[in-house]
Amino acid sequence: MPEPEPTNPCLKAAPDRRFLGLGTRTWLALLLGFAFFYFYSGGGPNQASRFDLDRALLEQGKVYIDAYQDNTIDKAFYRGHHYSEKAPGSSLTALPILWLARVGLRFVGIDPVSQPGLLAQMHLATAWVATLPALFMCLVLFDWSIRRGFSRKGAALAAVALGLTSPLWAYASLFWGHVLAAFCLLYGAKGVMTLARQPPPKRATRMALLAGLATGWAVVTEFPAAPAAFLLMIFLVWKLRPWSRWALQLGAYAAAATATALVLGAYNLAAFGSPFHLGYASVQGFDGMREGIFGVTRPRAEALYGLLISPRGLLCVAPVLVLGLVGHVISITRTRQRWVAILSVVVIVYSILLNASYRYWTGGWTYGPRHVTIALPFLALGLAPFYDAIGRLRPLIWAVLLGAAFLTLVAVSTHGMTPEDFRNPLKEYLWPAFREGRVALSDDYHDSAGPATNFGLALGLQPKRSLFPLLIGLVVGGTGLLMSLRQRPNRSWPAEIRRSAPTGVQPAN
């Protein structure tokens, strides 16, 4: 049987509150969008490998990167040619926007393969593949939390915590695939869980198509998303019974997911001669990838400690998100949105155990454990129920969020790709640099990527003052968001609804 919708009228979708003519969702988008787009963390071998594939396709019509392979160590070698060993989803996602960018560059008289032209394309690819999906992920989280029946303040807390108190802020400034895969998986999960409620068939078909595309593209972008995507598919098939009634929706989901698999198979066939040959099977320079299944063996205690408790672990780099686990437990024990909570916990545990089993579990130069990025939005899904359950302690969680956001800002503004040489990077490297006014420290160009920068530096401000526009924007955006969340139950509401209405929620009209 489908899980029932919330019956309390105060938990129905509420009109968006407005402050200075802008609704809560708009303020949230302005706050997080300004923060995400403010930073660009520069180049590196991971970024170069993805961008090299785009250059090869656009400039030569080839899938091998022989002409550019000297700028990256992340590559595969197969039958005399070099290839990007990455899953191709992020590069393929960037391809259309980069093609348009080259048309525009030629129109204004800039050679697309000149250093300025390539730098502009790298900035655009990063914004398209990482920054925008990070913003959309937070907005999807906000909307889904409200649709699940939780308060608007709890939903806003979850979105801000995901965006500003976790490594997502740093990853949004890098041309990696992790953010895009996490967004696709979250969006696909939202679609699957909505379909599991068996909505009207006409609406469900479009939803199934989008959910299938999203979960499939998550796998094409980052292969470790495959088991989580498979779990969502199994859950959907189990919930949509009798199958004869939902054949059209199940077929739409399967067709969309299959289409993404065909894209991956076509790329593998063009590059390696077989639709089933992945780039990681021919990776160069990382012998540990030959252990187990592409470097995945069994969970190790050292890795679990490093991923969870160490100064680079989730407890230190995303302390607010970790509270989402408590929220999921609350949802499970109170049987409210239980399946969302259960599936979220499964995705979180799977992601951590997989990373702990990986030979290169540290992730190299990264702020926090980047290989568990798909777990971040599912951790954040537990924050709205946690917030609604803690009552008078709510002001405390906002204070904790503010402190955690400041620590994340320290990392993002100094070195979003934190070197792995430091045991405690915040204490030994990031905070000393921030205190001295040294920002945007990454100057590892790797061909066309350019150095790290931020909006203040682009305006010509000195490094010590380059964060002033950001702080002003955060204050304005944060104030607008908080003011839009301030609501009091209307006296015209029935007394029982006024008493039961969570903070920040009003009955549907």
Backbone hydrogen bonds, N-H to C=O, Kabsch-Sander energy under -0.5 kcal/mol:
donor,donor_aa,acceptor,acceptor_aa,energy
11,L,8,N,-2.4
12,K,9,P,-1.3
19,F,22,L,-2.9
22,L,19,F,-1.7
24,T,17,R,-1.3
27,W,23,G,-2.5
28,L,24,T,-2.5
29,A,25,R,-2.4
30,L,26,T,-2.5
31,L,27,W,-2.7
32,L,28,L,-2.5
33,G,29,A,-2.5
34,F,30,L,-2.2
35,A,31,L,-1.8
36,F,32,L,-2.8
37,F,33,G,-2.7
38,Y,34,F,-0.9
39,F,36,F,-0.9
40,Y,453,T,-2.2
41,S,173,S,-2.1
43,G,450,G,-1.0
48,A,44,G,-2.7
49,S,45,P,-2.1
50,R,46,N,-1.4
51,F,47,Q,-2.6
52,D,48,A,-2.8
53,L,49,S,-1.1
54,D,50,R,-1.4
55,R,51,F,-2.5
56,A,52,D,-2.6
57,L,53,L,-2.2
58,L,54,D,-2.6
59,E,55,R,-3.0
60,Q,55,R,-0.5
60,Q,56,A,-1.7
61,G,56,A,-0.9
62,K,56,A,-1.8
65,I,82,H,-2.7
68,Y,65,I,-2.0
69,Q,65,I,-1.3
71,N,68,Y,-1.8
72,T,69,Q,-1.3
75,K,73,I,-1.3
76,A,83,Y,-3.3
77,F,282,S,-2.4
78,Y,81,H,-2.7
81,H,78,Y,-1.3
83,Y,76,A,-2.8
89,G,220,V,-2.2
90,S,87,A,-0.6
92,L,88,P,-2.8
93,T,89,G,-2.2
94,A,90,S,-1.8
95,L,91,S,-1.1
98,L,94,A,-2.3
99,W,95,L,-2.2
100,L,96,P,-2.2
101,A,97,I,-2.2
102,R,98,L,-2.1
103,V,99,W,-1.6
104,G,100,L,-2.3
105,L,101,A,-2.7
106,R,102,R,-2.2
107,F,103,V,-1.8
108,V,104,G,-1.5
109,G,106,R,-1.1
110,I,105,L,-3.1
111,D,109,G,-0.5
114,S,111,D,-1.9
118,L,114,S,-3.0
119,L,115,Q,-2.4
120,A,116,P,-2.2
121,Q,117,G,-1.9
122,M,118,L,-2.3
123,H,119,L,-2.2
124,L,120,A,-2.1
125,A,121,Q,-2.9
126,T,122,M,-2.3
127,A,123,H,-2.2
128,W,124,L,-2.5
129,V,125,A,-2.6
130,A,126,T,-2.3
131,T,126,T,-1.9
132,L,127,A,-2.8
134,A,130,A,-1.9
135,L,131,T,-2.0
136,F,132,L,-2.8
137,M,133,P,-2.4
138,C,134,A,-1.7
139,L,135,L,-2.0
140,V,136,F,-2.7
141,L,137,M,-2.2
142,F,138,C,-2.1
143,D,139,L,-2.6
144,W,140,V,-2.9
145,S,141,L,-2.3
146,I,142,F,-1.7
147,R,143,D,-2.5
148,R,144,W,-1.8
149,G,146,I,-2.0
150,F,145,S,-1.9
153,K,503,T,-0.8
155,A,151,S,-2.3
156,A,152,R,-2.5
157,L,153,K,-2.6
158,A,154,G,-2.1
159,A,155,A,-2.1
160,V,156,A,-2.7
161,A,157,L,-2.7
162,L,158,A,-2.3
163,G,159,A,-2.2
164,L,160,V,-3.1
165,T,161,A,-1.7
169,W,166,S,-1.6
170,A,167,P,-0.5
171,Y,167,P,-2.5
172,A,168,L,-2.0
173,S,170,A,-1.7
174,L,171,Y,-1.5
176,W,174,L,-2.4
181,A,177,G,-2.3
182,A,178,H,-2.4
183,F,179,V,-2.7
184,C,180,L,-2.5
185,L,181,A,-2.4
186,L,182,A,-2.4
187,Y,183,F,-2.9
188,G,184,C,-2.6
189,A,185,L,-2.5
190,K,186,L,-2.5
191,G,187,Y,-2.2
192,V,188,G,-2.6
193,M,189,A,-2.8
194,T,190,K,-1.9
195,L,191,G,-2.5
196,A,192,V,-2.0
197,R,194,T,-1.1
198,Q,195,L,-2.4
203,R,200,P,-0.6
204,A,200,P,-2.2
205,T,201,P,-1.8
206,R,202,K,-0.8
207,M,203,R,-1.6
208,A,204,A,-2.8
209,L,205,T,-2.1
210,L,206,R,-2.2
211,A,207,M,-2.5
212,G,208,A,-2.4
213,L,209,L,-2.1
214,A,210,L,-2.5
215,T,211,A,-2.5
216,G,212,G,-2.1
217,W,213,L,-2.6
218,A,214,A,-1.8
219,V,215,T,-1.2
220,V,216,G,-1.8
221,T,217,W,-1.7
222,E,218,A,-2.3
225,A,222,E,-2.1
226,A,223,F,-2.3
229,A,225,A,-2.4
230,F,226,A,-2.6
231,L,227,P,-2.2
232,L,228,A,-2.0
233,M,229,A,-1.9
234,I,230,F,-2.4
235,F,231,L,-2.4
236,L,232,L,-2.2
237,V,233,M,-2.4
238,W,234,I,-2.1
239,K,235,F,-2.1
240,L,236,L,-2.5
241,R,239,K,-2.1
245,R,242,P,-1.0
246,W,242,P,-1.0
247,A,244,S,-0.7
250,L,246,W,-2.7
251,G,247,A,-2.5
252,A,248,L,-2.2
253,Y,249,Q,-2.4
254,A,250,L,-2.5
255,A,251,G,-2.7
256,A,252,A,-2.3
257,A,253,Y,-2.4
258,T,254,A,-2.5
259,A,255,A,-2.1
260,T,256,A,-1.6
261,A,257,A,-1.8
262,L,258,T,-2.3
263,V,259,A,-1.7
264,L,260,T,-2.0
265,G,261,A,-2.7
266,A,262,L,-2.6
267,Y,263,V,-2.1
268,N,264,L,-2.6
269,L,265,G,-2.4
270,A,266,A,-2.3
271,A,267,Y,-2.3
272,F,268,N,-3.3
273,G,268,N,-0.5
273,G,269,L,-1.4
274,S,268,N,-0.9
277,H,274,S,-1.2
278,L,276,F,-0.8
281,A,278,L,-1.6
282,S,279,G,-1.7
283,V,280,Y,-1.0
284,Q,75,K,-2.6
289,M,286,F,-1.7
290,R,287,D,-2.0
291,E,288,G,-1.6
293,I,296,V,-2.2
294,F,292,G,-0.8
295,G,289,M,-0.5
295,G,291,E,-2.5
296,V,293,I,-1.3
297,T,295,G,-0.6
297,T,357,S,-2.7
300,R,356,A,-1.1
304,L,300,R,-2.4
305,Y,301,A,-2.4
306,G,302,E,-2.3
307,L,303,A,-2.7
308,L,304,L,-1.9
309,I,305,Y,-2.0
310,S,305,Y,-2.4
313,G,310,S,-2.4
314,L,307,L,-2.6
315,L,308,L,-2.2
316,C,313,G,-1.1
317,V,313,G,-2.4
318,A,314,L,-2.3
322,V,318,A,-1.5
323,L,319,P,-0.7
323,L,320,V,-0.9
324,G,321,L,-2.2
325,L,322,V,-1.7
326,V,323,L,-0.7
327,G,323,L,-1.6
328,H,324,G,-2.2
329,V,325,L,-2.0
330,I,326,V,-2.3
331,S,327,G,-2.3
332,I,328,H,-2.4
333,T,329,V,-2.7
334,R,330,I,-2.0
335,T,332,I,-1.0
336,R,331,S,-1.8
337,Q,335,T,-0.6
341,A,337,Q,-1.7
342,I,338,R,-2.7
343,L,339,W,-2.6
344,S,340,V,-2.1
345,V,341,A,-2.4
346,V,342,I,-2.2
347,V,343,L,-2.3
348,I,344,S,-2.5
349,V,345,V,-2.8
350,Y,346,V,-2.7
351,S,347,V,-2.5
352,I,348,I,-2.2
353,L,349,V,-2.7
354,L,350,Y,-2.8
355,N,351,S,-2.1
356,A,352,I,-2.4
357,S,353,L,-0.9
357,S,354,L,-0.7
358,Y,355,N,-1.1
359,R,295,G,-2.1
361,W,358,Y,-1.1
363,G,360,Y,-1.4
366,T,364,G,-1.0
366,T,418,T,-1.2
367,Y,416,G,-0.8
368,G,366,T,-0.9
370,R,368,G,-1.2
372,V,369,P,-1.6
373,T,370,R,-1.5
375,A,372,V,-1.7
376,L,372,V,-0.6
376,L,373,T,-1.3
379,L,375,A,-2.1
380,A,376,L,-2.3
381,L,377,P,-1.3
382,G,379,L,-1.6
383,L,380,A,-1.9
384,A,380,A,-0.5
386,F,382,G,-1.5
387,Y,383,L,-3.0
388,D,384,A,-2.4
389,A,385,P,-1.1
390,I,386,F,-1.0
390,I,387,Y,-0.7
393,L,390,I,-1.9
394,R,391,G,-1.7
396,L,393,L,-0.7
397,I,393,L,-1.3
398,W,394,R,-1.5
399,A,395,P,-1.6
400,V,396,L,-2.3
401,L,397,I,-2.3
402,L,398,W,-2.1
403,G,399,A,-2.0
404,A,400,V,-2.5
405,A,401,L,-2.4
406,F,402,L,-1.7
407,L,403,G,-1.8
408,T,404,A,-2.1
409,L,405,A,-2.3
410,V,406,F,-2.0
411,A,407,L,-1.5
412,V,408,T,-2.9
413,S,409,L,-2.6
414,T,410,V,-1.0
415,H,411,A,-2.3
416,G,412,V,-0.5
418,T,416,G,-0.7
422,F,419,P,-0.7
428,E,424,N,-2.8
429,Y,425,P,-2.1
430,L,425,P,-3.0
431,W,426,L,-2.4
433,A,429,Y,-1.7
434,F,430,L,-2.5
435,R,431,W,-2.9
436,E,432,P,-1.5
437,G,434,F,-1.3
438,R,433,A,-2.8
439,V,437,G,-0.8
440,A,413,S,-3.0
441,L,414,T,-3.2
443,D,441,L,-0.5
445,Y,443,D,-1.6
448,S,446,H,-0.9
449,A,445,Y,-1.0
449,A,446,H,-0.9
452,A,442,S,-3.2
453,T,40,Y,-2.8
455,F,38,Y,-1.8
458,A,454,N,-2.2
459,L,455,F,-1.4
460,G,457,L,-1.6
461,L,456,G,-2.2
465,R,462,Q,-1.7
466,S,462,Q,-0.9
466,S,463,P,-0.8
468,F,465,R,-1.5
471,L,467,L,-2.5
472,I,468,F,-2.4
473,G,469,P,-2.5
474,L,470,L,-2.9
475,V,471,L,-2.3
476,V,472,I,-2.6
477,G,473,G,-3.0
478,G,474,L,-2.9
479,T,475,V,-2.5
480,G,476,V,-2.5
481,L,477,G,-2.4
482,L,478,G,-2.5
483,M,479,T,-2.7
484,S,480,G,-2.1
485,L,481,L,-1.1
486,R,482,L,-0.7
486,R,483,M,-0.8
487,Q,485,L,-0.6
493,W,490,N,-2.1
497,I,494,P,-0.6
498,R,494,P,-2.2
499,R,495,A,-2.1
500,S,496,E,-1.4
501,A,497,I,-1.9
505,V,502,P,-2.0
508,A,9,P,-1.4
